[in-house]
Amino acid sequence: MNDLAPLLTPEGRALLDEVRGTAPADELAVATRLRRGHPAGLVSAALGQARLRQRAAAKFGAEDAERMFFTPNGVEQSTRASVAAYRAERLRALGVTSVADLCCGIGGDAIALARAGIRVLAVDRDPLTAAAARANADALGLAGLIDVREADVTEVDTAPYDAVFVDPARRGGRGRIFDPEAYSPPLSWAVRAALEAPHAALKVAPGIPHEAVPAEAEAEWISDGGDVKEAVLWFGTAPGAVRATLLPGPRTLLGRGLPDPEVRSVGRYLYEPDGAVIRAHLVAEAAGELDGGLIDPTIAYVTADTLRETPYATAYEITDQLPFGVKKLKALLREREVGILTVKKRGSAVEPEELRRKALPKPQGPHSVTVFLTRVAGAPTMLIGAPARAVTGAGAS
Ligand SMILES: C[S@@+](CC[C@H](N)C(=O)[O-])C[C@H]1O[C@@H](n2cnc3c(N)ncnc32)[C@H](O)[C@@H]1O
């Protein structure tokens, strides 16, 4: 499909209503029936859109996704609603009332900005994508706040806006692009645009090297439900600051420039820091909250003898520490009557799924165990344990 217009007609909209929620297995039968009364091209466009809406529900929630319009790349590249809403709220709190959303895609960020009460100029050079952004602003009742323009962002005057937001295209023909200069438009262009505006936020890949963060920027890594989603370079906030923000919440850990935590022998608890904390290089700040140390100078696992509640890391109670070895693990799992084995790793080349198959070919009983494959004082090590019981105030140990 290279034109949204037919789907936006009354006939197209009626078809979209009719194919809503069609399961893949039923598509052929539904298409055959609908083709009796409608053009074949429109029927397949409606079914394709229904499929994209189902995929988009994970990012936008079913209620919005069912009303929105997508392209395959647009679904893939759009920001999930929770992250976009968090960023929009930060911009609103900075006093921003208008944003030039440069590279708006199908409008994931523009929608969140408008819902935060911000006026948006949404720009994308791809005609179909821009049409989808326009249709989405209409469908969600936000057309009064979102002005969609089909243009190259490098030709747009951003002077009238309080802030610019840039979410460059990061996927080339050969998968994800890691070199920020290979983004479209390149990061250096986005930084120049950011420096000209009172405020700016640039969305970048979470793997961006810290050295690539410009001195004028604050860098924030964001995770949602424990998965790292993106990094944002903020301009007009706190140059040089680093933060990790965890959604839902938000809970934000601020960098304090702490030195690496001391290395200790493995204590009763092992804490696995959230991915955003690790990417932001704030393991020392998280360890400080836990009164913890590192198990190895090169590994981002924190250990402590006490259990403390923290949003920034998941706690496990460790029962055994063994040198790495499949036979040893197998024997231990048999002895402990383990039926479910979770394998986690940091600093180990072992393939978790393969180890799980070899160490526990079949369940040995009702118990669950987590094994961490890691290094302790440089040596390949298995730490065996289970998620720690939550600290519940009175009576907590
Ligand atoms: C990562 S997507 C944006 C996703 C969007 N923030 C969202 O949440 O839906 C990047 C978009 O940038 C657009 N793009 C890339 N280079 C551009 C340029 N020079 N001018 C305008 N748009 C551009 C692509 O067409 C693509 O739709």
Ligand as a Chemical Component Dictionary entry (heavy atoms), coordinates in Angstrom:
data_LIG
# 
_chem_comp.id                   LIG 
_chem_comp.type                 NON-POLYMER 
_chem_comp.pdbx_formal_charge   0 
_chem_comp.three_letter_code    LIG 
# 
loop_
_chem_comp_atom.comp_id 
_chem_comp_atom.atom_id 
_chem_comp_atom.alt_atom_id 
_chem_comp_atom.type_symbol 
_chem_comp_atom.charge 
_chem_comp_atom.model_Cartn_x 
_chem_comp_atom.model_Cartn_y 
_chem_comp_atom.model_Cartn_z 
_chem_comp_atom.pdbx_ordinal 
LIG C1  C1  C 0  12.589 6.860  14.125 1  
LIG S1  S1  S 1  11.394 7.477  13.016 2  
LIG C2  C2  C 0  10.489 8.597  14.026 3  
LIG C3  C3  C 0  9.502  7.931  14.941 4  
LIG C4  C4  C 0  8.623  8.872  15.731 5  
LIG N1  N1  N 0  9.346  9.605  16.738 6  
LIG C5  C5  C 0  7.473  8.143  16.381 7  
LIG O1  O1  O 0  7.455  7.987  17.606 8  
LIG O2  O2  O -1 6.562  7.709  15.650 9  
LIG C6  C6  C 0  12.372 8.467  11.966 10 
LIG C7  C7  C 0  11.655 9.154  10.819 11 
LIG O3  O3  O 0  12.578 10.110 10.268 12 
LIG C8  C8  C 0  12.221 10.332 8.916  13 
LIG N2  N2  N 0  13.367 11.029 8.313  14 
LIG C9  C9  C 0  14.644 10.603 8.171  15 
LIG N3  N3  N 0  15.417 11.564 7.629  16 
LIG C10 C10 C 0  14.601 12.638 7.442  17 
LIG C11 C11 C 0  14.810 13.956 6.931  18 
LIG N4  N4  N 0  16.009 14.344 6.514  19 
LIG N5  N5  N 0  13.753 14.790 6.883  20 
LIG C12 C12 C 0  12.534 14.382 7.298  21 
LIG N6  N6  N 0  12.280 13.173 7.807  22 
LIG C13 C13 C 0  13.302 12.308 7.868  23 
LIG C14 C14 C 0  11.911 8.950  8.396  24 
LIG O4  O4  O 0  11.054 9.039  7.273  25 
LIG C15 C15 C 0  11.243 8.296  9.628  26 
LIG O5  O5  O 0  9.840  8.332  9.519  27 
# 
loop_
_chem_comp_bond.comp_id 
_chem_comp_bond.atom_id_1 
_chem_comp_bond.atom_id_2 
_chem_comp_bond.value_order 
_chem_comp_bond.pdbx_ordinal 
LIG C1  S1  SING 1  
LIG S1  C2  SING 2  
LIG S1  C6  SING 3  
LIG C2  C3  SING 4  
LIG C3  C4  SING 5  
LIG C4  N1  SING 6  
LIG C4  C5  SING 7  
LIG C5  O1  DOUB 8  
LIG C5  O2  SING 9  
LIG C6  C7  SING 10 
LIG C7  O3  SING 11 
LIG C7  C15 SING 12 
LIG O3  C8  SING 13 
LIG C8  N2  SING 14 
LIG C8  C14 SING 15 
LIG N2  C9  SING 16 
LIG N2  C13 SING 17 
LIG C9  N3  DOUB 18 
LIG N3  C10 SING 19 
LIG C10 C11 SING 20 
LIG C10 C13 DOUB 21 
LIG C11 N4  SING 22 
LIG C11 N5  DOUB 23 
LIG N5  C12 SING 24 
LIG C12 N6  DOUB 25 
LIG N6  C13 SING 26 
LIG C14 O4  SING 27 
LIG C14 C15 SING 28 
LIG C15 O5  SING 29 
# 
